[in-house]
Amino acid sequence: MGKNSLFFNILTFDWPKAPITFYFSDQDNGKSQKLHFTLFPNEAESLFPNVVRNSTNELYTTFTGETEGFQPLQIDFKTENPDLIRRYYNRQINFYFRSIQKQIVKVGFVKENQVWLKSRKNETSQWWIYERFSLKVQLNTVSKFPEILLSYDGQSKVSKQSAAELIHQVSPTCFNWVINANQIKRWDWIQNEEEPDYDNCFPVLNKDLEGALGISAEAPPRDNRYPKYLTHIQAFYKKFIDTPKFREIIPLHKGGFLDVPETRIDTTSPESNQLLFGGNNASEVPKFALRDHKPFKPSPYSNIHLFFILHEDDKDMALKIEEYFRKGFKWFKGMYDYARLLFHTEKGFSIVFKDKENPIPEIERELSNRAINPEVKYIAVYVTPYGKFEYDKEKREIYYQLKEVLLKRNITSQVIDSNKMREQGEGWVYSLPNIAVAMLAKLDGIPWRLNTPHKNELVVGVGAFKHVDEGVQYIGSAFSFGNNGKFNRFEYFLKDELDVLAGSIASSIKEYATVNEDPDRLIIHFYKTMSEKELEPIQEALENLNLSIPVFIIAINKTESEDIVAFDNSWNELMPPSGTFIKIGEAKYLLFNNTRYNGVNYSKADGFPFPIKLKMKCTQPELLQEIRVVRELIDQVYQFSRMYWKSIRQQNLPVTIKYPEMVAQIAPHFVGEEIPPYGKNNLWFL
C-alpha cells in the first residue's frame, strides 16, 4: 500500500491501444441502440451532415458490430465523447453478466448495471434474498485510466409467492419491481405485455408491500458497515471480475482496488473538531463535555412546566420517566445536573387518554380544559405506545397529528417510546442524554456551539424528503445559520416552488442585514446539485437587494450505495479518520465525518458513518481556485455536522441538510401542509 493506507472501491483498466471502429446510422434497424444527442460521437456530422445536436435528433449504433446500412467511424477512446465511451463499457459489462454469467441485471438511468445475486444466507420460507452490486464506469475521475466503481448496495427480499398468489392478499398497487424469467422488470411493464405471465412474476419487497403484509420495518443497522461492505465487494471482485473471461471484455489492471493518491488527501483544520460548552470550555466529545462542563447556554425560560400525554396502560412508564428526569437513573444524574433543565410537573395537568387507536379528539378536549399560563413555558412528553417503525400508517399518523395540535398552542414536545423503555430495561439510560439535549434545544437553550470566530456571512441549508404516500418531494429550507451554528428560522415548500425558495433566502438576508450588515458572502448547502434554473431566481433576488456578493453552492450527498467510498487499511475497523477529505474530481470531494480523532479512544457506540460527497460551484468561479477558500468551505460543512442536537452521537450530514430534511418529512402530515407560526422559530422537530 505504500505510505498511504487509504484505498477506493475503484478498479482501473487500460485504454484501447488503437482507435476502434463503431458503426452508426440515422435509421433504426430494430437491433441497434438509440443514442440521445448528448451521446453523439464527436465526428457525427462527418457521417451525417444534416444531423442537429438537439433533443429532436437521434442516431443509432451497433457499437463494434459491423451491420449493413451502418457507417463505420474510428473512435479514439481517450478523446471521444466520454458519455458515449461510458455507454459502450456499460454495455460490455451488461453483456458479461447477463449472457456469460447468467445473472439478473437491473439497468439504471444512465445505463449503469446493478447485479442481483441470490444468497442462501437469511433466506426464509417467505423470501428469497438477493445481494445487490453496482458497477459504474467513470473516466479519469481519480486516475489516468477508465475506472469501474464497484459498490455494494445491500439486500433485497423477493417474495416466493408469485404476483398471481399475492394479489389475493394485497392490492397490485403495492407491486413495483418483480423478477420474471431471470430479469428484473417494472410491474407496469409486465401489465403491458401481450400475455403477462403473472404466475412467474415474483414481487420485490418495498414499503407499500411491507405495510400491506403487516411486516414491521427493520431498524437500520448500527454496526460497522465498512468491513462488511469491503468483504462483499472483494468476494464479488474475486468471483466475477478478477477472471480471464472478464478481462477478455475489459482489460482490467492487476492489483485490485485503487490506492488513494497521496496528493488527493487532506484534512480539516484541528480546530474544526472543537465545540464550546459551559464556561466557554472547548471539547470534541459532547457526551463527556456536557457532563463535565454543562451546556453552552441554558434555557432562557425560568418557568418551565413539563406535562405528560400518555395512554392509560403507560402510567407506570410516565412515573419512571418523571423520576429519572428529576432524580436521575444509574449514571445519568437527572435533567438539571446534565442539561441545566429545571422544570416543574403540575399535578392534574398531564393527560391520560383511553382510546389508543384514535387519541387526538380526546387529547384536544383535555387540552382545551387546561388553563394555559402565558408566563409559563410548557413542554409535553408524549409517551407513545407505537414505535418508530410501526407499519400501520394510521398509527404512525398519531405522532404527527399530536405534534401539530401542540404547536398550534405554542407547545413543543418530546416523544418517548414506552415499548422501547420496557425492552431495554436498564440499557434505556443511554437514551436519556439524547433526550436531555433535544429538550434543551427545543426550550431555546444551546447545548454547544461551534468554536469558530464570527464571520460576516450567511449559511442557508436546503434539504428534501420524498413523501412516500403522496409521491411528492418537499423541500424544507433551514434559514439563517450564522457561521457559529446559530439557528434562526426555516420555511418549507414544494420541490417546484423555486420562487418561494428564492424569496425565503432573500428574506433571510434582509433579517440578517437588519441585525448585522450586508453579508460578505452567501453559502448555500443544497441536498443535490443545484441547476442553473434553481440558482437563477436566487441571483435575481440578490440583485433586487442590490447585493453583488459571491454565492457558493455546495451540493451535499449521502454515499449510502452505488457510490464512492474509501477504506483505511491501517485500522481494523477500516473507517478513515474524521476530517479526512479526498478530492474525487473537479471541485468534488469525499468528506469523512465521524469521531475517530487522533489521541481519543474511539467508542463503537458512536457508529461508523459513511462519508458524504461534496460538489462546489460559485457565481464567481475563480474563487474556487483558491485553496484557502475551498478548505474554509469544507471545514464549515464538517463543523455543521457537529451541531446536531437530537443526539450526543456524531452525524455525518450537516444540520444545514439534516434539519430541513426532518422538517420536510413531518410537515406534509399537517392539516393544509402548514406549519403553525410558532413552529417556524423552534426546533420542535428534533
C-alpha positions as CSV (number, residue, x, y, z in Angstrom):
1,M,0.0,0.0,0.0
2,G,3.0,2.4,0.4
3,K,2.9,5.3,2.8
4,N,-0.8,5.9,2.3
5,S,-3.1,3.3,3.7
6,L,-6.4,4.6,2.1
7,F,-7.9,2.9,-0.9
8,F,-11.0,3.3,-3.0
9,N,-13.7,0.8,-4.1
10,I,-12.4,1.5,-7.7
11,L,-10.8,-0.8,-10.2
12,T,-8.9,0.6,-13.2
13,F,-8.3,-0.8,-16.7
14,D,-6.4,0.1,-19.9
15,W,-7.5,2.3,-22.7
16,P,-7.5,0.6,-26.1
17,K,-4.1,0.8,-27.7
18,A,-5.6,2.0,-31.0
19,P,-8.8,3.5,-32.2
20,I,-11.8,1.1,-32.5
21,T,-14.4,1.1,-35.2
22,F,-18.0,1.8,-34.2
23,Y,-21.0,1.7,-36.6
24,F,-23.7,4.3,-36.8
25,S,-26.9,5.1,-38.7
26,D,-29.7,7.7,-38.6
27,Q,-32.2,4.8,-39.1
28,D,-33.2,2.2,-36.6
29,N,-32.9,-1.4,-37.7
30,G,-34.6,-2.7,-34.6
31,K,-31.4,-4.3,-33.2
32,S,-29.3,-1.2,-32.5
33,Q,-29.1,1.1,-29.5
34,K,-30.6,4.6,-29.8
35,L,-28.4,7.5,-28.9
36,H,-29.6,10.7,-27.4
37,F,-27.9,13.8,-28.9
38,T,-25.7,14.0,-25.8
39,L,-24.2,10.6,-26.8
40,F,-23.4,11.5,-30.4
41,P,-19.7,10.9,-31.4
42,N,-17.6,14.0,-31.9
43,E,-17.5,13.4,-35.6
44,A,-21.2,12.7,-36.1
45,E,-21.5,15.5,-38.7
46,S,-18.9,13.9,-40.9
47,L,-21.2,10.8,-41.3
48,F,-24.5,12.7,-41.2
49,P,-24.1,16.3,-42.5
50,N,-27.7,17.1,-41.7
51,V,-27.6,16.0,-38.1
52,V,-28.5,18.6,-35.5
53,R,-27.4,18.2,-31.9
54,N,-30.7,18.7,-30.1
55,S,-33.4,16.7,-28.4
56,T,-35.3,16.1,-31.7
57,N,-32.4,14.2,-33.3
58,E,-31.3,10.6,-32.7
59,L,-28.7,8.3,-34.0
60,Y,-28.4,4.5,-33.7
61,T,-25.3,2.4,-33.2
62,T,-24.4,-1.3,-33.0
63,F,-21.0,-0.2,-31.4
64,T,-18.4,-2.6,-32.8
65,G,-20.8,-4.8,-34.6
66,E,-20.5,-4.3,-38.4
67,T,-24.0,-4.0,-39.8
68,E,-25.5,-3.5,-43.2
69,G,-26.6,0.2,-43.7
70,F,-24.5,1.4,-40.7
71,Q,-21.5,3.6,-41.4
72,P,-18.0,3.0,-39.8
73,L,-16.3,5.6,-37.6
74,Q,-12.9,5.4,-36.0
75,I,-13.2,6.1,-32.2
76,D,-10.3,7.2,-30.1
77,F,-11.5,6.4,-26.6
78,K,-9.2,9.0,-24.9
79,T,-10.5,12.0,-26.8
80,E,-14.1,10.8,-27.8
81,N,-17.3,12.0,-26.1
82,P,-17.0,10.4,-22.6
83,D,-20.7,9.7,-22.4
84,L,-20.5,7.5,-25.5
85,I,-17.5,5.7,-24.1
86,R,-19.2,5.1,-20.8
87,R,-22.3,3.7,-22.6
88,Y,-20.0,1.3,-24.6
89,Y,-18.3,0.0,-21.4
90,N,-21.6,-0.3,-19.5
91,R,-23.0,-2.3,-22.5
92,Q,-19.9,-4.7,-22.3
93,I,-20.4,-5.2,-18.6
94,N,-24.1,-5.9,-19.1
95,F,-23.4,-8.5,-21.8
96,Y,-20.9,-10.2,-19.5
97,F,-23.2,-10.6,-16.5
98,R,-26.4,-11.3,-18.4
99,S,-25.2,-13.5,-21.2
100,I,-22.0,-15.1,-19.9
101,Q,-22.6,-15.3,-16.1
102,K,-26.4,-15.6,-16.5
103,Q,-27.1,-13.2,-13.6
104,I,-30.0,-10.8,-13.1
105,V,-29.0,-7.3,-14.1
106,K,-31.0,-4.1,-13.3
107,V,-30.1,-1.2,-15.6
108,G,-30.0,2.3,-14.2
109,F,-30.9,5.7,-15.5
110,V,-27.5,6.2,-17.3
111,K,-27.2,2.5,-18.2
112,E,-25.1,1.6,-15.2
113,N,-25.5,-2.0,-14.1
114,Q,-26.7,-3.4,-10.8
115,V,-26.2,-7.2,-10.5
116,W,-28.5,-9.2,-8.2
117,L,-27.0,-12.3,-6.8
118,K,-29.2,-14.8,-5.0
119,S,-28.0,-15.6,-1.5
120,R,-28.8,-18.6,0.7
121,K,-28.0,-16.5,3.8
122,N,-31.1,-15.2,5.6
123,E,-33.4,-16.9,3.1
124,T,-36.8,-17.8,4.6
125,S,-39.8,-19.8,3.6
126,Q,-41.4,-16.5,2.6
127,W,-38.5,-14.7,0.9
128,W,-35.5,-15.2,-1.4
129,I,-32.6,-12.9,-0.6
130,Y,-30.6,-11.1,-3.3
131,E,-27.3,-9.2,-2.7
132,R,-27.1,-6.1,-5.0
133,F,-23.8,-4.8,-6.5
134,S,-23.4,-1.8,-8.8
135,L,-20.8,-1.3,-11.4
136,K,-20.5,2.3,-12.6
137,V,-18.0,3.2,-15.3
138,Q,-16.2,6.6,-15.0
139,L,-13.3,8.0,-16.9
140,N,-10.1,9.6,-15.4
141,T,-12.0,10.6,-12.2
142,V,-9.3,9.7,-9.7
143,S,-6.7,8.2,-12.0
144,K,-5.4,8.5,-15.6
145,F,-7.4,5.5,-16.7
146,P,-11.0,4.4,-17.2
147,E,-12.4,3.1,-13.9
148,I,-15.1,0.8,-12.5
149,L,-16.7,2.0,-9.3
150,L,-17.8,-1.2,-7.6
151,S,-20.3,-0.7,-4.8
152,Y,-22.4,-3.0,-2.5
153,D,-26.0,-1.8,-2.4
154,G,-27.3,-4.1,0.3
155,Q,-30.0,-6.8,0.2
156,S,-33.5,-7.1,-1.4
157,K,-36.1,-9.5,-0.5
158,V,-38.2,-11.2,-3.2
159,S,-41.4,-13.0,-2.5
160,K,-41.6,-16.7,-3.0
161,Q,-45.3,-16.2,-3.7
162,S,-46.0,-15.1,-7.3
163,A,-48.0,-12.0,-8.1
164,A,-50.8,-14.3,-9.1
165,E,-50.9,-15.7,-5.5
166,L,-50.1,-12.5,-3.6
167,I,-52.8,-10.5,-5.4
168,H,-55.5,-12.2,-3.2
169,Q,-53.8,-10.7,-0.1
170,V,-52.6,-7.3,-1.3
171,S,-53.5,-4.8,-3.9
172,P,-51.4,-4.9,-7.1
173,T,-50.7,-1.1,-6.5
174,C,-48.2,-2.4,-3.9
175,F,-46.1,-4.0,-6.6
176,N,-43.2,-2.0,-8.1
177,W,-40.4,-4.3,-9.3
178,V,-40.8,-8.0,-10.0
179,I,-38.4,-10.8,-11.0
180,N,-39.6,-12.6,-14.1
181,A,-37.7,-15.0,-16.3
182,N,-34.4,-14.2,-14.6
183,Q,-34.9,-10.5,-15.3
184,I,-36.0,-7.6,-13.1
185,K,-38.9,-5.7,-14.5
186,R,-41.3,-3.0,-13.5
187,W,-44.8,-4.2,-12.7
188,D,-46.4,-1.8,-15.2
189,W,-44.1,-3.3,-17.9
190,I,-45.5,-6.7,-17.2
191,Q,-49.1,-5.4,-17.5
192,N,-48.3,-4.1,-20.9
193,E,-47.1,-7.4,-22.3
194,E,-49.4,-9.2,-24.7
195,E,-49.6,-12.3,-22.4
196,P,-48.4,-11.4,-18.9
197,D,-47.0,-14.5,-17.1
198,Y,-48.3,-13.5,-13.6
199,D,-47.5,-17.0,-12.2
200,N,-43.8,-16.4,-12.7
201,C,-43.7,-12.8,-11.5
202,F,-42.2,-12.5,-8.0
203,P,-42.5,-9.1,-6.4
204,V,-39.6,-7.3,-4.7
205,L,-40.4,-6.2,-1.2
206,N,-41.0,-2.4,-0.8
207,K,-42.6,-0.2,1.8
208,D,-46.1,-0.5,0.4
209,L,-45.8,-4.3,0.3
210,E,-44.4,-4.4,3.8
211,G,-47.4,-2.4,5.1
212,A,-49.9,-4.5,3.2
213,L,-48.4,-7.7,4.6
214,G,-48.1,-6.4,8.1
215,I,-44.3,-6.6,8.1
216,S,-42.6,-4.2,10.6
217,A,-39.9,-2.1,9.1
218,E,-36.4,-3.0,10.3
219,A,-34.3,-0.5,12.2
220,P,-31.2,0.5,10.2
221,P,-28.1,-1.4,11.3
222,R,-25.8,0.5,13.7
223,D,-22.8,-1.8,13.5
224,N,-19.7,-1.2,11.4
225,R,-20.6,-1.5,7.7
226,Y,-17.1,-0.8,6.4
227,P,-15.7,-4.4,6.9
228,K,-19.0,-6.0,5.6
229,Y,-19.0,-3.7,2.6
230,L,-15.4,-4.5,1.8
231,T,-15.9,-8.2,2.3
232,H,-18.8,-8.2,-0.1
233,I,-17.1,-6.3,-2.9
234,Q,-13.9,-8.3,-2.5
235,A,-15.8,-11.5,-2.9
236,F,-17.7,-10.2,-5.9
237,Y,-14.4,-9.0,-7.5
238,K,-12.7,-12.4,-6.9
239,K,-15.6,-14.4,-8.3
240,F,-16.7,-12.4,-11.3
241,I,-14.2,-9.7,-12.2
242,D,-10.7,-11.0,-11.4
243,T,-11.1,-13.6,-14.2
244,P,-9.8,-14.2,-17.7
245,K,-13.4,-14.0,-19.1
246,F,-14.0,-10.6,-17.7
247,R,-10.5,-9.4,-18.9
248,E,-11.4,-10.5,-22.4
249,I,-14.1,-7.9,-22.4
250,I,-12.5,-5.2,-20.2
251,P,-8.6,-5.2,-19.8
252,L,-8.6,-4.8,-16.0
253,H,-5.4,-3.9,-14.2
254,K,-4.0,-6.4,-11.8
255,G,-3.6,-5.5,-8.1
256,G,-7.2,-5.0,-7.1
257,F,-8.7,-1.8,-5.7
258,L,-7.0,1.6,-6.3
259,D,-4.9,3.2,-3.7
260,V,-5.9,6.8,-3.0
261,P,-3.1,9.0,-4.3
262,E,-1.4,11.0,-1.5
263,T,-1.9,14.2,-3.4
264,R,-5.7,13.9,-3.2
265,I,-5.8,13.5,0.6
266,D,-6.2,16.4,3.0
267,T,-7.8,17.0,6.4
268,T,-9.9,19.7,8.0
269,S,-8.3,22.0,10.5
270,P,-7.7,20.7,14.0
271,E,-9.9,23.5,15.4
272,S,-12.9,22.3,13.4
273,N,-13.4,19.5,15.9
274,Q,-13.8,21.9,18.7
275,L,-17.1,22.7,20.3
276,L,-17.8,25.2,23.1
277,F,-19.7,24.2,26.2
278,G,-20.5,25.9,29.5
279,G,-17.9,28.4,30.7
280,N,-16.5,28.6,27.1
281,N,-14.8,25.3,27.7
282,A,-13.8,23.6,24.4
283,S,-14.1,19.9,23.8
284,E,-14.6,17.4,21.0
285,V,-16.9,14.9,22.5
286,P,-20.4,16.1,23.7
287,K,-21.3,13.1,25.8
288,F,-18.4,13.8,28.2
289,A,-18.2,17.6,27.8
290,L,-21.9,18.1,28.8
291,R,-21.3,16.0,31.9
292,D,-18.2,17.9,32.8
293,H,-18.9,21.5,31.6
294,K,-22.7,21.7,31.2
295,P,-24.4,23.4,28.2
296,F,-23.1,26.4,26.5
297,K,-26.3,28.3,27.3
298,P,-29.2,27.0,29.5
299,S,-32.8,27.6,28.5
300,P,-33.7,31.3,28.8
301,Y,-37.1,30.3,30.5
302,S,-37.2,30.4,34.3
303,N,-40.8,28.9,34.5
304,I,-40.8,25.6,32.6
305,H,-43.7,23.2,33.2
306,L,-43.4,19.6,31.9
307,F,-46.5,17.5,31.5
308,F,-47.2,14.1,30.1
309,I,-49.6,12.8,27.4
310,L,-50.0,9.0,27.7
311,H,-52.2,6.0,27.3
312,E,-53.6,4.6,30.5
313,D,-51.5,1.4,30.0
314,D,-48.3,3.5,30.2
315,K,-48.9,5.2,33.6
316,D,-46.0,3.2,35.1
317,M,-43.7,4.4,32.3
318,A,-44.6,8.0,32.8
319,L,-43.9,7.8,36.5
320,K,-40.5,6.3,35.8
321,I,-39.6,9.0,33.2
322,E,-40.6,11.7,35.7
323,E,-38.4,10.1,38.4
324,Y,-35.5,9.7,36.0
325,F,-35.7,13.3,34.9
326,R,-35.8,14.6,38.5
327,K,-33.6,12.2,40.4
328,G,-31.6,10.5,37.7
329,F,-31.1,6.9,36.6
330,K,-27.9,5.0,37.1
331,W,-25.0,7.2,35.9
332,F,-27.4,9.8,34.4
333,K,-27.9,12.2,37.3
334,G,-31.1,14.0,36.1
335,M,-32.1,16.8,33.8
336,Y,-30.8,19.6,35.9
337,D,-27.4,18.1,36.6
338,Y,-26.9,17.1,32.9
339,A,-28.5,19.9,30.9
340,R,-29.3,22.6,33.5
341,L,-33.1,22.0,32.8
342,L,-35.1,23.0,35.8
343,F,-38.8,22.0,35.4
344,H,-42.0,21.6,37.4
345,T,-44.7,19.0,36.8
346,E,-48.0,20.3,37.9
347,K,-50.4,17.8,39.5
348,G,-53.5,17.1,37.4
349,F,-52.2,18.8,34.2
350,S,-51.0,15.7,32.4
351,I,-53.4,13.9,30.0
352,V,-54.2,10.2,30.2
353,F,-56.2,9.0,27.2
354,K,-58.1,5.8,26.8
355,D,-58.6,5.4,23.0
356,K,-55.2,4.1,21.8
357,E,-56.4,3.9,18.1
358,N,-57.7,7.5,17.9
359,P,-56.5,9.6,20.8
360,I,-56.4,13.0,19.2
361,P,-60.0,14.1,19.9
362,E,-59.6,13.1,23.5
363,I,-56.3,14.9,23.8
364,E,-57.6,18.1,22.2
365,R,-60.6,18.1,24.5
366,E,-58.4,17.8,27.6
367,L,-56.0,20.5,26.4
368,S,-59.0,22.9,25.9
369,N,-59.8,22.3,29.6
370,R,-56.3,23.2,30.8
371,A,-55.6,26.7,32.0
372,I,-52.5,27.8,29.9
373,N,-50.5,30.4,31.8
374,P,-48.8,32.8,29.4
375,E,-45.9,33.3,32.0
376,V,-45.1,29.6,31.7
377,K,-43.1,27.7,29.0
378,Y,-44.7,24.3,28.5
379,I,-43.1,21.2,27.1
380,A,-45.2,18.0,26.6
381,V,-43.7,14.5,26.9
382,Y,-45.7,12.1,24.7
383,V,-45.3,8.5,25.8
384,T,-46.2,6.8,22.6
385,P,-47.5,3.2,22.5
386,Y,-46.3,2.9,18.9
387,G,-42.6,2.6,17.9
388,K,-40.7,4.4,15.2
389,F,-41.0,1.5,12.8
390,E,-44.8,0.8,13.3
391,Y,-46.1,-0.5,9.9
392,D,-49.7,0.7,10.4
393,K,-49.9,4.1,8.7
394,E,-52.8,5.4,10.8
395,K,-51.0,4.6,14.0
396,R,-47.9,6.5,12.7
397,E,-50.1,9.5,11.9
398,I,-51.0,10.0,15.6
399,Y,-47.4,11.2,16.2
400,Y,-47.7,13.9,13.5
401,Q,-51.2,15.0,14.5
402,L,-50.2,15.4,18.1
403,K,-47.1,17.5,17.1
404,E,-49.4,19.8,15.2
405,V,-52.1,20.1,17.9
406,L,-49.4,21.2,20.4
407,L,-47.6,23.6,18.0
408,K,-50.9,25.4,17.5
409,R,-50.9,26.1,21.3
410,N,-47.2,27.2,21.2
411,I,-46.2,24.0,23.0
412,T,-43.1,22.0,22.0
413,S,-42.9,18.3,22.7
414,Q,-40.6,15.3,23.2
415,V,-41.7,11.8,22.2
416,I,-40.6,8.7,24.2
417,D,-41.4,5.1,23.1
418,S,-42.8,3.1,26.1
419,N,-42.2,-0.2,24.4
420,K,-38.5,0.6,23.8
421,M,-38.2,1.5,27.5
422,R,-39.6,-1.8,28.6
423,E,-37.5,-3.8,26.1
424,Q,-34.2,-2.1,27.0
425,G,-34.6,-2.0,30.8
426,E,-31.5,-0.6,32.4
427,G,-30.0,-0.1,29.0
428,W,-32.5,2.7,28.4
429,V,-30.2,5.0,30.4
430,Y,-28.3,5.6,27.2
431,S,-31.3,7.3,25.7
432,L,-31.5,9.9,28.5
433,P,-28.6,12.2,27.4
434,N,-30.1,12.3,23.9
435,I,-33.5,13.3,25.3
436,A,-31.9,15.9,27.5
437,V,-30.0,17.6,24.6
438,A,-33.1,17.6,22.4
439,M,-35.4,19.0,25.1
440,L,-32.8,21.8,26.0
441,A,-32.7,22.8,22.3
442,K,-36.5,22.8,22.0
443,L,-36.6,25.1,25.0
444,D,-34.2,27.5,23.2
445,G,-31.1,26.5,25.1
446,I,-27.8,26.0,23.4
447,P,-26.2,22.6,24.2
448,W,-23.0,23.6,22.5
449,R,-21.8,25.9,19.7
450,L,-19.0,26.0,17.2
451,N,-15.7,27.2,18.4
452,T,-15.1,29.5,15.4
453,P,-14.6,33.3,15.1
454,H,-17.6,35.2,13.8
455,K,-17.6,36.0,10.1
456,N,-20.0,38.2,8.3
457,E,-21.6,35.5,6.2
458,L,-24.9,33.7,5.9
459,V,-25.3,30.0,5.6
460,V,-28.6,28.6,4.2
461,G,-29.3,24.9,4.2
462,V,-31.8,23.3,1.8
463,G,-32.9,19.7,2.3
464,A,-35.6,17.4,0.9
465,F,-37.7,14.4,1.8
466,K,-39.9,12.5,-0.6
467,H,-43.3,11.8,0.9
468,V,-43.8,8.1,0.1
469,D,-47.6,8.1,0.4
470,E,-48.1,11.1,-1.9
471,G,-45.1,10.6,-4.1
472,V,-44.4,14.4,-3.7
473,Q,-41.0,15.8,-2.9
474,Y,-41.0,18.6,-0.3
475,I,-38.1,20.9,0.4
476,G,-37.5,22.2,3.9
477,S,-35.2,25.2,3.9
478,A,-33.4,25.9,7.1
479,F,-32.6,29.5,7.4
480,S,-30.1,32.0,8.7
481,F,-27.4,30.0,10.3
482,G,-24.6,32.2,11.5
483,N,-21.2,30.7,10.9
484,N,-21.1,29.7,14.6
485,G,-24.1,27.4,14.0
486,K,-26.8,29.7,15.5
487,F,-30.2,28.7,14.1
488,N,-32.9,31.3,13.5
489,R,-35.9,30.0,11.5
490,F,-37.0,28.0,8.5
491,E,-39.6,27.6,5.8
492,Y,-40.8,24.6,3.8
493,F,-42.3,24.3,0.4
494,L,-42.8,22.1,-2.6
495,K,-40.0,21.0,-4.9
496,D,-41.1,23.2,-7.8
497,E,-41.6,26.4,-5.8
498,L,-38.3,27.9,-6.8
499,D,-39.6,31.4,-6.5
500,V,-40.6,30.7,-2.9
501,L,-37.2,29.3,-2.1
502,A,-35.5,32.4,-3.6
503,G,-37.9,34.7,-1.7
504,S,-37.1,32.9,1.5
505,I,-33.4,33.3,1.0
506,A,-33.9,37.0,0.2
507,S,-36.0,37.4,3.4
508,S,-33.3,35.6,5.4
509,I,-30.6,38.0,4.1
510,K,-32.8,41.0,5.0
511,E,-33.2,39.7,8.5
512,Y,-29.5,39.1,8.8
513,A,-28.6,42.6,7.5
514,T,-31.1,44.2,9.9
515,V,-29.1,42.9,12.9
516,N,-25.6,42.9,11.3
517,E,-24.6,44.4,8.0
518,D,-24.8,43.1,4.4
519,P,-23.1,39.7,4.4
520,D,-19.8,39.3,2.6
521,R,-20.9,36.1,1.0
522,L,-23.9,33.7,0.9
523,I,-23.2,29.9,1.3
524,I,-26.0,27.5,0.3
525,H,-25.8,23.9,1.4
526,F,-28.0,22.1,-1.1
527,Y,-29.3,18.5,-0.9
528,K,-28.3,17.8,-4.5
529,T,-26.5,19.6,-7.4
530,M,-28.3,22.9,-7.9
531,S,-29.2,23.6,-11.5
532,E,-29.0,27.0,-13.3
533,K,-32.8,27.1,-13.2
534,E,-32.8,26.8,-9.4
535,L,-29.9,29.3,-9.0
536,E,-31.4,32.0,-11.3
537,P,-34.2,33.2,-9.1
538,I,-31.8,33.3,-6.1
539,Q,-29.4,35.5,-8.0
540,E,-32.3,37.7,-9.1
541,A,-33.4,38.1,-5.5
542,L,-29.9,39.2,-4.5
543,E,-29.8,41.7,-7.3
544,N,-33.1,43.2,-6.1
545,L,-31.4,43.7,-2.7
546,N,-28.5,45.5,-4.5
547,L,-26.1,42.8,-3.4
548,S,-23.3,41.7,-5.6
549,I,-21.8,39.1,-3.2
550,P,-20.4,35.7,-4.2
551,V,-22.8,32.8,-3.8
552,F,-21.2,29.5,-3.0
553,I,-23.4,26.4,-3.6
554,I,-22.2,23.1,-2.0
555,A,-24.2,20.1,-3.1
556,I,-24.1,17.6,-0.2
557,N,-25.0,13.9,-0.9
558,K,-25.0,10.8,1.2
559,T,-22.9,7.9,-0.1
560,E,-25.1,5.1,1.1
561,S,-24.9,3.0,-2.1
562,E,-23.9,3.0,-5.7
563,D,-21.2,5.4,-4.9
564,I,-17.6,6.0,-4.0
565,V,-16.2,5.0,-0.6
566,A,-12.6,4.8,0.8
567,F,-11.2,2.4,3.4
568,D,-8.3,2.8,5.8
569,N,-6.2,-0.3,5.7
570,S,-4.2,0.7,8.7
571,W,-7.1,0.3,11.1
572,N,-9.1,-2.9,11.8
573,E,-12.4,-1.0,11.6
574,L,-11.4,0.4,8.1
575,M,-13.1,3.8,8.6
576,P,-10.8,6.8,7.7
577,P,-10.1,9.3,10.5
578,S,-12.6,12.1,11.0
579,G,-12.0,15.2,9.0
580,T,-10.2,13.4,6.1
581,F,-11.3,14.7,2.7
582,I,-10.3,13.4,-0.7
583,K,-10.6,15.1,-4.0
584,I,-12.6,12.9,-6.4
585,G,-13.0,15.3,-9.3
586,E,-13.2,18.9,-10.3
587,A,-14.5,20.8,-7.2
588,K,-15.7,17.4,-5.9
589,Y,-14.7,15.9,-2.5
590,L,-15.4,12.9,-0.3
591,L,-15.6,14.0,3.4
592,F,-15.4,11.7,6.4
593,N,-17.5,12.9,9.4
594,N,-17.1,10.7,12.5
595,T,-15.5,10.7,15.9
596,R,-12.3,8.9,15.1
597,Y,-9.9,11.6,16.3
598,N,-6.2,11.4,16.9
599,G,-5.4,10.8,20.6
600,V,-9.0,10.0,21.5
601,N,-10.2,6.4,22.2
602,Y,-12.9,5.5,19.7
603,S,-16.2,4.3,21.0
604,K,-18.0,1.9,18.8
605,A,-21.3,3.2,20.2
606,D,-20.6,6.4,18.1
607,G,-21.2,4.4,15.0
608,F,-19.3,4.2,11.7
609,P,-20.9,6.6,9.3
610,F,-20.1,6.5,5.6
611,P,-18.6,9.7,4.0
612,I,-20.6,12.4,2.4
613,K,-19.9,13.8,-1.1
614,L,-19.4,17.5,-1.8
615,K,-19.7,19.3,-5.1
616,M,-18.9,23.0,-5.2
617,K,-19.8,25.8,-7.5
618,C,-19.7,29.6,-7.2
619,T,-21.2,32.6,-9.0
620,Q,-17.6,33.8,-9.1
621,P,-15.9,30.6,-10.2
622,E,-12.3,31.9,-9.8
623,L,-12.8,31.9,-6.0
624,L,-12.9,28.1,-6.1
625,Q,-9.4,28.1,-7.4
626,E,-8.2,29.4,-4.1
627,I,-7.2,26.5,-1.8
628,R,-7.9,28.6,1.3
629,V,-11.5,29.2,0.3
630,V,-12.1,25.5,-0.5
631,R,-10.7,24.5,2.8
632,E,-12.9,27.0,4.6
633,L,-16.0,25.7,2.9
634,I,-15.2,22.1,3.7
635,D,-14.3,23.0,7.3
636,Q,-17.7,24.6,7.6
637,V,-19.6,21.6,6.3
638,Y,-17.7,19.5,8.7
639,Q,-18.4,21.8,11.7
640,F,-22.1,22.0,10.9
641,S,-22.3,18.2,11.2
642,R,-21.4,18.7,14.8
643,M,-24.4,20.9,15.5
644,Y,-27.0,18.0,15.6
645,W,-29.0,18.4,18.8
646,K,-31.2,15.3,18.6
647,S,-28.5,13.2,20.0
648,I,-25.0,13.4,21.5
649,R,-23.9,11.0,18.8
650,Q,-21.9,12.4,15.8
651,Q,-23.8,12.6,12.5
652,N,-22.2,12.5,9.0
653,L,-24.7,15.0,7.5
654,P,-24.5,18.7,8.5
655,V,-27.6,20.1,10.2
656,T,-28.0,22.5,7.2
657,I,-29.2,19.5,5.3
658,K,-30.4,17.2,8.1
659,Y,-32.8,19.7,9.8
660,P,-34.6,20.7,6.6
661,E,-35.0,17.0,5.7
662,M,-36.5,16.3,9.1
663,V,-39.0,19.2,8.7
664,A,-39.9,18.1,5.2
665,Q,-40.6,14.6,6.5
666,I,-43.1,15.8,9.1
667,A,-44.8,18.9,7.7
668,P,-46.8,17.2,4.9
669,H,-48.7,15.3,7.5
670,F,-50.1,18.6,9.0
671,V,-53.6,19.9,8.0
672,G,-53.2,22.0,4.9
673,E,-49.5,21.2,5.0
674,E,-48.9,24.4,7.0
675,I,-46.6,24.7,10.0
676,P,-48.1,26.8,12.8
677,P,-46.2,30.1,13.1
678,Y,-44.7,29.1,16.4
679,G,-43.0,26.2,14.7
680,K,-41.0,28.4,12.3
681,N,-38.7,29.5,15.1
682,N,-38.4,26.4,17.2
683,L,-36.6,23.1,17.0
684,W,-39.7,21.1,17.7
685,F,-38.8,18.6,15.0
686,L,-35.8,17.2,16.9
